[in-house]
C-alpha cells in the first residue's frame, strides 16, 4: 500500500492510490489526510522517527520532495532506523533476548495507560464490533476451505469463537468498564519493531487507515506479538513477554482473553 524511498539523510513514505475497502487512498486529499494521521499516531510510540508530512512537487521534468510549487503528492518524512536492529531480522538470526522483550514492555505499559479510551473508542470493545470482526474473517476465509484450511478446522474455529463470545459476554463488558479498550497499535509484531543497541526500541507503522483495526482491547496487541514470537519458534520469549507484561501492567485478566 506504500512506496518507501530511503534517501541519504531521510526516509520518505508515499501512499499508493488504492482502495481495498478496508483502506481508501484513492484521492490526493485522502492520501494527505492519512499521511497526517500516520505521523500523529506513530509519534506516540516512535516520536524520534516520525517527523512531518511534506509535499512532492513537479518542477519541469523532475519531481522533488519538499520543493516549491503545487503539491502533486504527499509523503511522510522520517528519520532512518538501524537496519540491523529490526526485530524480524534478529529473530531470524536467533538474537532476540529477554532484554529486548523488557524494552518493548517498558514502552508499551505507559503507552496503554495514556492511550485514548472512552467515548469513540470503547465501542470497538463491544460484543457487536468484535462479532462483526470475527464474522467478517469467516466470510473472507470461506473460499480457502479445502485449500488452506480443512472444513473441520474451519467450523471448529467458528464454533469456538461464537461460543466464547456468548459465554464470556460479562468479561467483555468488564474489560470496557475497567478501561482496557484503547486506541492501540493494531499491527504489533516483529516487522514493526526496531532496536537501537538495546538502548531504545522503536515501535512503528501502526494502523492509521482503519480505526476498527487499531482500536480494541489491549489484549489484541499483546496476543499478536505473542503469536508472532510463537511463529518464530520462540515460545519461551512469548511466555516471558505475556507474564512480564501482566506483572508490569497489572492486567491479570489478560490470560482469560489471550487465546481468543
MOSUL-V132078 format. One record per residue. N is the residue number from 1. SS is DSSP state (h for helix, s for strand, l for the rest). OMEGA is omega in radians with two decimals (999 if undefined). D_CENTER is the distance of its C-alpha to the mean C-alpha in whole Angstrom. Layout:
# MOSUL-V132078
N_SS_OMEGA_D_CENTER / N_SS_OMEGA_D_CENTER
This chain:
# MOSUL-V132078
1_l_-3.11_15 / 2_s_2.90_16 / 3_s_3.10_18 / 4_s_3.12_18 / 5_s_3.12_21 / 6_s_-3.09_22 / 7_l_-3.05_25 / 8_l_-3.08_28 / 9_l_-3.05_26 / 10_s_3.03_23 / 11_s_3.13_20 / 12_s_-3.12_20 / 13_s_-3.11_17 / 14_s_3.13_18 / 15_s_3.12_17 / 16_l_-3.14_19 / 17_l_-3.08_21 / 18_l_3.05_20 / 19_s_-3.14_19 / 20_l_-3.11_18 / 21_l_3.12_18 / 22_l_2.98_14 / 23_l_-3.10_14 / 24_s_3.09_18 / 25_l_-2.92_18 / 26_l_3.14_22 / 27_l_3.13_24 / 28_h_3.13_24 / 29_h_3.13_24 / 30_h_3.14_20 / 31_h_3.08_19 / 32_h_-3.13_20 / 33_h_-3.09_19 / 34_h_2.96_15 / 35_h_3.13_16 / 36_h_3.10_17 / 37_h_-3.13_14 / 38_h_3.12_12 / 39_h_-3.12_14 / 40_h_-3.05_14 / 41_h_-3.08_11 / 42_h_3.03_10 / 43_l_-3.14_14 / 44_l_-3.08_12 / 45_l_3.13_11 / 46_l_-3.10_13 / 47_l_-3.13_16 / 48_l_-3.03_18 / 49_l_-3.02_16 / 50_s_-3.02_16 / 51_s_-3.06_19 / 52_s_3.02_20 / 53_s_-3.10_20 / 54_s_3.11_23 / 55_s_2.94_26 / 56_s_-3.08_27 / 57_s_3.08_31 / 58_s_3.11_33 / 59_s_-3.04_36 / 60_l_-3.09_39 / 61_l_-3.08_38 / 62_s_3.00_35 / 63_s_-3.05_31 / 64_s_3.00_30 / 65_s_3.04_27 / 66_l_3.12_28 / 67_l_3.10_32 / 68_l_3.12_34 / 69_l_-3.10_35 / 70_l_-3.12_33 / 71_s_3.04_29 / 72_s_3.10_29 / 73_s_3.11_25 / 74_s_-3.13_22 / 75_s_2.98_20 / 76_s_-3.14_17 / 77_s_-3.05_19 / 78_s_2.91_18 / 79_s_3.11_20 / 80_l_3.07_19 / 81_l_3.13_18 / 82_l_-3.07_20 / 83_h_-3.11_20 / 84_h_-3.14_21 / 85_h_-3.14_19 / 86_s_-3.03_16 / 87_h_-3.12_15 / 88_h_3.12_15 / 89_h_3.09_18 / 90_h_3.12_19 / 91_h_3.12_18 / 92_h_-3.13_21 / 93_l_3.13_23 / 94_l_-3.04_23 / 95_l_3.12_23 / 96_l_-3.12_20 / 97_l_3.12_22 / 98_h_3.12_22 / 99_h_3.07_22 / 100_h_-3.14_18 / 101_h_3.12_17 / 102_h_3.12_19 / 103_h_3.12_17 / 104_h_-3.12_14 / 105_h_3.12_15 / 106_h_3.13_17 / 107_h_-3.03_14 / 108_h_-3.04_12 / 109_h_3.10_16 / 110_h_3.11_17 / 111_h_-3.11_13 / 112_h_3.13_13 / 113_h_-3.07_17 / 114_h_-3.13_17 / 115_l_-3.10_14 / 116_l_3.10_15 / 117_l_3.11_17 / 118_l_-3.07_20 / 119_l_-3.14_21 / 120_l_3.14_19 / 121_l_-3.05_16 / 122_h_-3.14_18 / 123_h_-3.13_18 / 124_h_3.05_15 / 125_h_-3.11_16 / 126_l_3.11_20 / 127_h_-3.13_21 / 128_h_-3.11_22 / 129_h_-3.14_18 / 130_h_3.10_17 / 131_h_3.09_20 / 132_h_-3.14_19 / 133_h_-3.07_16 / 134_h_3.11_18 / 135_h_3.07_21 / 136_h_3.09_19 / 137_h_-3.11_17 / 138_h_3.13_21 / 139_h_-3.07_22 / 140_h_-3.14_20 / 141_h_-3.06_21 / 142_h_-3.08_25 / 143_h_-3.14_26 / 144_h_3.09_25 / 145_s_-3.09_27 / 146_l_3.11_30 / 147_l_-3.12_28 / 148_l_-3.11_25 / 149_s_-3.14_25 / 150_l_3.13_28 / 151_h_-3.14_30 / 152_h_-3.11_30 / 153_h_3.12_27 / 154_h_-3.12_25 / 155_h_3.05_28 / 156_h_-3.13_27 / 157_h_3.11_23 / 158_h_-3.10_24 / 159_h_3.11_27 / 160_h_-3.08_25 / 161_h_-3.10_22 / 162_h_3.12_25 / 163_h_3.13_27 / 164_h_3.13_24 / 165_h_-3.12_23 / 166_h_-3.06_27 / 167_h_-3.08_28 / 168_l_-3.09_25 / 169_h_-3.11_25 / 170_h_3.11_27 / 171_h_3.13_24 / 172_h_3.10_21 / 173_h_3.13_23 / 174_h_3.12_24 / 175_h_3.09_20 / 176_h_-3.08_20 / 177_h_-3.09_23 / 178_l_2.99_22 / 179_l_-3.12_19 / 180_l_3.06_16 / 181_s_-3.02_15 / 182_s_2.99_13 / 183_s_-3.00_10 / 184_l_-3.09_7 / 185_l_3.07_4 / 186_l_-3.11_3 / 187_l_-3.00_2 / 188_l_3.04_4 / 189_l_-2.88_7 / 190_h_3.12_10 / 191_h_-3.07_10 / 192_h_3.13_8 / 193_s_-3.13_10 / 194_s_-3.13_14 / 195_s_3.10_17 / 196_s_3.11_20 / 197_l_3.13_23 / 198_l_3.06_22 / 199_l_-3.12_22 / 200_s_2.99_19 / 201_s_3.06_15 / 202_s_3.06_13 / 203_s_-2.92_9 / 204_l_3.03_8 / 205_l_3.06_7 / 206_l_-3.14_4 / 207_l_3.12_5 / 208_l_-2.94_9 / 209_l_-3.09_11 / 210_l_-3.11_11 / 211_h_-3.10_11 / 212_h_3.10_11 / 213_h_-3.04_8 / 214_h_-3.06_7 / 215_s_3.12_10 / 216_s_3.12_11 / 217_s_3.13_13 / 218_h_3.12_11 / 219_h_3.13_12 / 220_h_3.11_10 / 221_h_-3.11_7 / 222_h_-3.13_10 / 223_h_-3.09_12 / 224_h_3.12_9 / 225_h_3.10_10 / 226_h_3.12_13 / 227_h_3.13_13 / 228_h_3.09_12 / 229_h_3.06_15 / 230_h_-3.14_17 / 231_h_3.12_17 / 232_l_3.10_18 / 233_l_3.12_21 / 234_l_-3.07_20 / 235_h_3.14_21 / 236_h_3.11_23 / 237_h_3.10_20 / 238_h_3.11_17 / 239_h_3.11_20 / 240_h_3.13_21 / 241_h_-3.12_17 / 242_h_-3.09_17 / 243_h_-3.11_21 / 244_h_3.09_20 / 245_h_3.12_17 / 246_h_-3.14_20 / 247_h_-3.04_22 / 248_h_-3.10_21 / 249_h_-3.07_19 / 250_l_-3.13_22 / 251_l_-3.05_20 / 252_l_3.11_23 / 253_l_-3.04_22 / 254_h_-3.07_18 / 255_h_3.13_20 / 256_h_-3.08_22 / 257_h_-2.92_18 / 258_h_-3.12_17 / 259_l_3.12_18 / 260_l_999_18
